[in-house]
Amino acid sequence: MKALILAGGENKRLPMTKGFLELKGRKIIESTIGLLKEIFASVIISTNTPESYFYLGFPMVGDVMNYKGPMTGIFSALAALEETEIFVTACDMPFIRPDLIRYIVGRWSNTWEAVIPIFDGEPQPLLGIYSKKLLPRMEESIEKHIRGLRAFLNTREVQYIEEDQVRLIDQEGRSFVNINTIQDYEKERSAVGG
């Protein structure tokens, strides 16, 4: 299984690329790559601005449909790669627990179309596994401008990982923290001390 980092966010609420924000002197995307390459055979970056990520030296995939959003990034990667499934995360999630990733991967079975953890009573679709089986319905959904991952997954064969199980691994759900605003960034930077 390969891992995909979604790095195509529009950054509407931040004046800079989210994955390039630094915590403890390291860019978030660099930390995420370091974590994922310990677990997966290969790490791929989903982006429509490859020139920003060339320096990392990792393979990239761009959107094959002209619609923005994480679903388009996931669809494009599944369509382009030979793998029957991929592990997906986002470039702005700095506190992902490697043991949670391993647990999600351990729950994978090709009888499912996706494996997604639950936290705070909600599916967390940016830390999970997606199957190629989703491609036809995903394409249809994107073309109809129905691109919310949670709503889409409600219509598919998804193995949801129970919240109590997730909390055994990550009690506070730090793995699901993402940075969308300057306020988020300053808060997390203070919490980790830089």
Residue frames as qw, qx, qy, qz and C-alpha x, y, z in Angstrom:
[[0.000, 0.888, 0.460, 0.000, 0.00, 0.00, 0.00],
 [0.394, 0.290, -0.016, 0.872, 1.17, 3.53, -0.81],
 [0.165, -0.670, -0.474, 0.547, 0.42, 6.72, 1.11],
 [0.242, 0.624, 0.358, 0.651, -0.98, 9.90, -0.40],
 [0.219, -0.460, -0.341, 0.790, -0.55, 13.37, 1.11],
 [0.215, 0.806, 0.491, 0.252, -3.20, 15.81, -0.05],
 [0.394, -0.390, -0.036, 0.831, -1.36, 19.08, -0.58],
 [0.173, 0.380, 0.534, 0.735, -3.78, 20.84, -2.87],
 [0.127, -0.719, -0.580, 0.361, -5.70, 23.00, -0.38],
 [0.262, 0.783, 0.284, 0.488, -6.77, 26.44, -1.50],
 [0.464, -0.171, -0.336, 0.802, -5.45, 28.12, 1.68],
 [0.060, -0.746, -0.397, -0.532, -8.37, 30.56, 1.74],
 [0.502, -0.847, -0.137, -0.107, -7.84, 31.35, 5.43],
 [0.690, -0.522, 0.202, 0.458, -4.04, 31.32, 5.47],
 [0.306, 0.890, -0.205, -0.268, -1.64, 33.56, 3.52],
 [0.042, 0.591, -0.790, -0.158, 0.83, 30.70, 2.99],
 [0.711, 0.093, -0.650, -0.250, 0.90, 27.05, 1.97],
 [0.749, -0.544, 0.121, -0.357, -0.29, 25.07, 5.00],
 [0.978, -0.036, -0.096, 0.181, 2.14, 22.19, 4.60],
 [0.562, 0.468, -0.242, 0.637, 5.06, 24.62, 4.71],
 [0.431, -0.794, 0.127, -0.410, 4.17, 25.96, 8.15],
 [0.492, 0.338, -0.707, 0.378, 6.87, 25.04, 10.66],
 [0.734, -0.623, 0.022, -0.270, 6.50, 23.40, 14.05],
 [0.758, -0.527, 0.316, 0.217, 9.63, 22.79, 16.09],
 [0.126, -0.673, 0.524, 0.506, 11.76, 24.01, 13.18],
 [0.236, -0.024, 0.889, 0.392, 10.40, 21.58, 10.59],
 [0.447, 0.068, -0.316, -0.834, 7.79, 21.99, 7.87],
 [0.724, -0.006, 0.480, -0.495, 4.63, 19.98, 8.57],
 [0.860, 0.412, -0.155, -0.256, 4.75, 18.23, 5.19],
 [0.391, 0.555, -0.713, 0.175, 8.37, 17.16, 5.80],
 [0.345, -0.271, 0.755, -0.488, 7.42, 15.67, 9.18],
 [0.821, 0.196, 0.261, -0.468, 4.45, 13.87, 7.61],
 [0.727, 0.519, -0.437, -0.104, 6.62, 12.42, 4.84],
 [0.098, 0.497, -0.799, 0.324, 9.15, 11.24, 7.44],
 [0.573, -0.088, 0.629, -0.518, 6.40, 9.48, 9.37],
 [0.845, 0.346, 0.089, -0.399, 4.73, 7.88, 6.34],
 [0.594, 0.568, -0.566, -0.064, 7.91, 6.58, 4.71],
 [0.174, -0.373, 0.846, -0.339, 8.57, 4.53, 7.88],
 [0.604, 0.141, 0.647, -0.443, 5.26, 2.71, 7.33],
 [0.747, 0.565, 0.246, -0.251, 4.55, 2.64, 3.58],
 [0.772, 0.113, 0.403, 0.479, 6.45, 1.44, 0.52],
 [0.318, 0.303, 0.295, 0.849, 6.00, 4.79, -1.18],
 [0.010, -0.671, -0.417, 0.613, 4.70, 8.29, -0.45],
 [0.285, 0.455, 0.511, 0.672, 3.01, 10.40, -3.14],
 [0.011, -0.405, -0.275, 0.872, 2.06, 14.07, -2.98],
 [0.253, 0.670, 0.657, 0.235, -1.22, 15.24, -4.51],
 [0.137, -0.652, -0.067, 0.743, -0.74, 18.78, -5.80],
 [0.544, 0.747, 0.339, 0.176, -1.49, 21.04, -8.74],
 [0.088, 0.953, -0.279, 0.074, 1.61, 23.13, -7.99],
 [0.965, -0.046, -0.087, 0.244, 4.38, 20.53, -8.31],
 [0.457, 0.621, -0.253, 0.584, 7.10, 23.17, -8.56],
 [0.405, -0.727, 0.260, -0.489, 6.53, 23.92, -4.85],
 [0.860, -0.366, 0.313, -0.168, 7.29, 20.33, -3.89],
 [0.780, 0.517, -0.336, 0.103, 10.09, 19.32, -6.30],
 [0.056, 0.683, -0.615, 0.390, 12.69, 19.86, -3.57],
 [0.732, -0.331, 0.461, -0.378, 11.20, 17.00, -1.54],
 [0.135, 0.408, -0.867, -0.253, 12.08, 14.45, -4.23],
 [0.413, 0.163, 0.856, -0.266, 8.85, 12.46, -3.97],
 [0.083, 0.290, 0.762, 0.572, 6.47, 11.44, -6.77],
 [0.247, 0.298, 0.285, -0.877, 3.49, 13.71, -7.35],
 [0.145, 0.430, 0.829, 0.326, 0.07, 13.43, -8.92],
 [0.143, 0.080, 0.019, -0.986, -2.15, 16.29, -10.11],
 [0.526, 0.359, 0.541, -0.549, -5.92, 16.52, -10.40],
 [0.212, 0.099, 0.810, 0.537, -7.39, 14.87, -13.48],
 [0.002, -0.737, -0.637, -0.226, -10.67, 16.76, -13.11],
 [0.175, 0.403, -0.050, 0.897, -11.09, 20.52, -12.91],
 [0.554, -0.706, -0.249, -0.364, -12.77, 20.55, -9.51],
 [0.118, 0.544, -0.615, 0.559, -10.99, 21.51, -6.31],
 [0.725, -0.442, 0.211, -0.485, -11.14, 19.60, -3.04],
 [0.358, -0.444, 0.817, -0.083, -9.84, 16.49, -1.31],
 [0.806, 0.237, 0.509, -0.188, -12.19, 14.13, -3.11],
 [0.646, 0.745, -0.143, -0.084, -10.74, 15.18, -6.48],
 [0.013, 0.722, -0.687, 0.078, -7.22, 14.61, -5.14],
 [0.588, -0.177, 0.768, -0.181, -8.11, 11.14, -3.89],
 [0.796, 0.495, 0.287, -0.196, -9.93, 10.28, -7.12],
 [0.460, 0.810, -0.356, -0.075, -6.99, 11.45, -9.25],
 [0.169, -0.573, 0.796, -0.095, -4.48, 9.39, -7.26],
 [0.699, 0.049, 0.684, -0.203, -6.62, 6.25, -7.35],
 [0.739, 0.641, 0.116, -0.171, -7.08, 6.69, -11.11],
 [0.347, 0.819, -0.458, -0.008, -3.36, 7.27, -11.76],
 [0.225, -0.539, 0.796, -0.160, -1.79, 4.64, -9.51],
 [0.538, 0.101, -0.802, -0.241, -1.70, 0.89, -10.01],
 [0.016, -0.031, 0.835, -0.549, -2.52, 0.23, -6.34],
 [0.294, -0.480, -0.761, -0.323, -5.98, -1.08, -5.55],
 [0.411, -0.847, -0.338, -0.001, -6.07, 1.08, -2.41],
 [0.397, 0.462, -0.275, 0.744, -4.17, 3.99, -0.87],
 [0.418, -0.593, -0.484, 0.489, -3.75, 5.46, 2.59],
 [0.174, 0.710, 0.223, 0.645, -4.71, 9.14, 2.59],
 [0.387, -0.646, -0.367, 0.546, -3.85, 12.05, 4.83],
 [0.224, 0.939, 0.167, 0.200, -3.54, 15.83, 4.52],
 [0.588, 0.395, -0.237, 0.665, -0.49, 18.09, 4.53],
 [0.126, -0.598, 0.204, -0.765, -1.73, 20.19, 7.47],
 [0.844, -0.468, -0.137, -0.226, -2.08, 17.48, 10.15],
 [0.246, 0.709, -0.582, 0.313, 1.10, 17.74, 12.25],
 [0.377, -0.438, 0.683, -0.446, 0.36, 15.32, 15.09],
 [0.873, 0.089, -0.322, -0.355, -0.58, 12.04, 13.41],
 [0.603, -0.486, 0.614, -0.151, 0.22, 9.05, 15.62],
 [0.317, 0.399, -0.802, -0.313, 2.11, 6.31, 13.75],
 [0.144, 0.040, 0.963, -0.226, 0.41, 3.63, 15.86],
 [0.518, 0.479, 0.397, -0.586, -2.99, 4.93, 14.72],
 [0.480, 0.552, -0.472, -0.492, -1.90, 4.71, 11.08],
 [0.132, 0.248, -0.959, -0.045, -0.73, 1.14, 11.65],
 [0.347, 0.227, 0.791, -0.450, -4.03, 0.28, 13.33],
 [0.570, 0.550, 0.052, -0.608, -6.05, 1.69, 10.41],
 [0.401, 0.487, -0.704, -0.327, -3.90, -0.27, 7.95],
 [0.061, -0.117, 0.973, -0.189, -4.37, -3.40, 10.07],
 [0.474, 0.361, 0.593, -0.542, -8.13, -3.04, 9.77],
 [0.413, 0.469, -0.397, -0.672, -8.02, -2.95, 5.97],
 [0.532, 0.126, 0.834, 0.072, -9.74, -5.69, 3.99],
 [0.042, 0.104, -0.541, -0.833, -10.53, -5.52, 0.29],
 [0.023, -0.539, -0.839, -0.070, -14.16, -6.36, 1.06],
 [0.075, -0.794, -0.340, 0.498, -14.50, -2.65, 1.96],
 [0.455, 0.757, 0.208, 0.421, -14.36, 0.49, -0.15],
 [0.114, 0.709, -0.303, 0.627, -12.79, 2.56, 2.63],
 [0.639, -0.419, -0.534, 0.363, -11.61, 2.40, 6.25],
 [0.025, 0.653, -0.033, 0.756, -12.22, 5.61, 8.20],
 [0.335, -0.192, -0.704, 0.596, -11.79, 6.36, 11.93],
 [0.271, -0.802, -0.407, -0.343, -14.44, 8.12, 14.03],
 [0.411, -0.136, -0.438, 0.788, -13.54, 10.90, 16.46],
 [0.150, 0.208, 0.272, -0.928, -15.78, 13.38, 18.31],
 [0.538, 0.428, 0.614, -0.388, -18.72, 11.46, 16.88],
 [0.539, 0.745, -0.090, -0.383, -17.70, 12.23, 13.29],
 [0.903, 0.228, 0.181, 0.317, -15.92, 10.31, 10.54],
 [0.237, -0.801, 0.313, 0.453, -12.39, 11.64, 9.94],
 [0.848, 0.487, 0.208, 0.017, -12.00, 11.14, 6.17],
 [0.375, 0.846, -0.359, 0.125, -8.54, 12.71, 5.88],
 [0.165, -0.528, 0.817, -0.162, -6.88, 9.86, 7.74],
 [0.802, 0.089, 0.501, -0.314, -7.99, 6.63, 6.14],
 [0.314, -0.144, 0.829, 0.440, -7.83, 4.11, 3.32],
 [0.591, 0.512, 0.061, -0.620, -9.64, 4.44, -0.01],
 [0.622, 0.040, 0.751, 0.218, -10.17, 1.72, -2.61],
 [0.009, 0.141, -0.599, -0.788, -10.20, 1.89, -6.40],
 [0.032, 0.466, 0.880, 0.086, -13.72, 0.45, -6.16],
 [0.002, 0.706, 0.399, -0.585, -14.83, 4.00, -5.33],
 [0.227, -0.185, 0.404, 0.866, -13.73, 5.49, -8.65],
 [0.003, 0.431, 0.692, 0.579, -16.99, 5.31, -10.67],
 [0.278, -0.791, -0.544, 0.023, -19.19, 6.69, -7.88],
 [0.403, -0.577, -0.055, 0.709, -16.58, 9.25, -6.87],
 [0.212, 0.038, 0.472, 0.855, -16.33, 10.55, -10.44],
 [0.136, -0.614, -0.672, -0.391, -20.11, 10.78, -10.65],
 [0.390, -0.761, -0.407, 0.322, -20.28, 12.64, -7.33],
 [0.366, -0.390, 0.129, 0.835, -17.53, 15.12, -8.28],
 [0.107, 0.224, 0.573, 0.781, -19.20, 15.87, -11.63],
 [0.265, -0.708, -0.596, -0.271, -22.49, 16.55, -9.81],
 [0.036, 0.611, -0.266, 0.745, -20.62, 18.98, -7.50],
 [0.796, -0.554, -0.020, -0.241, -21.33, 16.74, -4.49],
 [0.603, 0.506, -0.506, 0.352, -17.81, 16.68, -3.14],
 [0.451, -0.629, 0.439, -0.457, -18.13, 16.38, 0.65],
 [0.346, 0.288, -0.892, 0.050, -16.25, 13.25, 1.68],
 [0.252, -0.008, 0.794, -0.553, -18.38, 12.46, 4.76],
 [0.671, 0.329, 0.199, -0.634, -21.66, 12.58, 2.84],
 [0.607, 0.452, -0.574, -0.312, -20.15, 10.57, 0.00],
 [0.166, 0.267, -0.926, 0.210, -18.79, 7.88, 2.31],
 [0.504, 0.049, 0.572, -0.645, -22.23, 7.49, 3.93],
 [0.791, 0.372, -0.042, -0.483, -23.39, 5.95, 0.65],
 [0.568, 0.500, -0.652, -0.037, -20.49, 3.48, 0.33],
 [0.921, -0.251, -0.293, 0.048, -19.24, 0.26, 1.95],
 [0.146, 0.710, -0.450, 0.522, -17.07, 1.78, 4.67],
 [0.722, -0.328, -0.528, 0.302, -15.55, 0.15, 7.71],
 [0.144, -0.830, 0.139, -0.521, -15.74, 2.85, 10.37],
 [0.544, 0.048, -0.666, 0.507, -13.29, 2.42, 13.24],
 [0.454, -0.756, -0.468, -0.059, -15.15, 2.96, 16.50],
 [0.003, -0.853, 0.202, -0.482, -14.26, 6.06, 18.49],
 [0.730, -0.629, 0.244, -0.113, -13.56, 4.09, 21.67],
 [0.920, 0.062, 0.156, 0.354, -10.98, 2.07, 19.76],
 [0.433, 0.710, -0.038, 0.553, -9.40, 5.23, 18.31],
 [0.322, -0.847, 0.184, -0.382, -9.21, 6.77, 21.80],
 [0.912, -0.359, 0.126, 0.157, -7.27, 3.76, 23.08],
 [0.751, 0.221, 0.136, 0.607, -4.52, 4.83, 20.67],
 [0.215, 0.282, 0.024, 0.935, -4.98, 8.61, 20.60],
 [0.159, -0.539, -0.713, 0.420, -7.05, 9.70, 23.61],
 [0.021, 0.637, 0.172, -0.751, -7.18, 13.39, 22.71],
 [0.621, 0.653, 0.428, 0.070, -7.49, 12.91, 18.95],
 [0.181, -0.752, 0.283, 0.566, -4.35, 14.89, 18.20],
 [0.453, 0.021, 0.738, 0.500, -3.95, 12.88, 14.98],
 [0.260, 0.674, 0.647, 0.244, -6.98, 14.71, 13.57],
 [0.128, -0.811, -0.092, 0.564, -5.84, 18.26, 14.34],
 [0.577, 0.426, 0.356, 0.599, -5.44, 20.28, 11.18],
 [0.239, -0.487, -0.082, 0.836, -4.27, 23.83, 10.71],
 [0.323, 0.670, 0.590, 0.316, -6.68, 26.04, 8.78],
 [0.013, -0.962, -0.126, -0.243, -6.08, 29.50, 10.22],
 [0.292, 0.592, -0.452, 0.600, -3.30, 31.62, 11.65],
 [0.562, -0.530, 0.313, -0.552, -5.03, 31.22, 15.03],
 [0.995, -0.066, -0.031, -0.066, -4.83, 27.41, 14.71],
 [0.726, 0.438, -0.316, 0.425, -1.16, 27.70, 13.85],
 [0.011, -0.631, 0.424, -0.649, -0.28, 30.02, 16.73],
 [0.782, -0.413, 0.200, -0.422, -2.20, 27.83, 19.19],
 [0.994, 0.037, -0.055, 0.086, -0.42, 24.65, 18.11],
 [0.538, 0.556, -0.350, 0.528, 2.96, 26.35, 17.91],
 [0.302, -0.630, 0.399, -0.595, 2.55, 27.55, 21.52],
 [0.917, -0.264, 0.108, -0.278, 1.43, 24.07, 22.61],
 [0.955, 0.118, -0.063, 0.264, 4.56, 22.38, 21.24],
 [0.493, -0.732, 0.135, 0.451, 6.93, 25.20, 22.10],
 [0.119, -0.609, 0.445, 0.645, 7.86, 26.51, 18.67]]
